[in-house]
């Protein structure tokens, strides 16, 4: 068993080596990177990303990042490619091949086949003079001096560099395509990030009850309205359903602390005036910000002062926004 000091030392050394790999990667950006980006941007096809071993795993991550940021991409395992999967490649596709050495047997078979098919080939490699480097149309150099593990064997710094280069490629293409937060939301409809960009108050409040009372409603009936609708509040409205105020659990507690007898009180006697409200077309994340900023758990949904419903903090938790 190694000591705590040795554990931290080894972890720190790992991160230091990987940071050095990223510094080297930044310096390795060159004209081939620019030409590669321009070729992908101008292409009418997809980016087919391939590799073997750990490089294949990073290739899948790069595919996911490209697809989610507006650049169509698919993954093809290099070993499967030479056993039939080459059929997935279309004439306009650009193939991005990841390989630390650029000399693996599968790559040596695959690279000439791709060139014969007429597809442009991008090599993401640590050695520009390797077999893949010599056959590639563009070389994305990911140089590393050593892997981060003590034996200098396990793909660590090299896969970190590959993943970072993939991110650099995707973000430049994202910028060139004018990819916006609205586009991101379109591609991420099920995730919390996407919901922040598209989910609106109107998508949520319609599923809730509408607790409401008139100014003259007695305290007993006001409490019954609040508890039956289970939103911790009742909105006080006039005959045209315009919002006059709100009665919350907090208002009830303050009433009990202040009044010896409450049977004579009405909703208008204890309601909070000028309650916070939000328009139905506002983003749900705006409702969350408003609740946080005012330390409240429910918001009135209104349109030109007319009461529509309530959105509760629990709704936003359920949607994964918090």
Secondary structure, 3 states (H helix, E strand, C coil): CCCHHHHHHHHHHHHHHHHHHHHHHHHHCCHHHHHHHHHHHHCCCCEEEEECHHHHHHHHHHHHHHHHCCCCEEEEEHHHHCCCHHHHCCCCCEEEEEECCCCCHHHHHHHHHHHHHCCEEEEEECCCCCHHHHHCCEEEECCCCCCCCCCCCCCCHHHHHHHHHHHHHHHHHHHHCCCCHHHHHHHCCCCHHHHHHHCEHHHCHHHCCCCEEECCCEHHHHHHHHHHHCCCEEEEECCCCEEEEEEEHHHHHHHHHHCCCCCCCEHHHHCEECCCEEECCCEHHHHHHHHHHHCCCEEEEEECCEEEEEEEHHHHHHCCCC
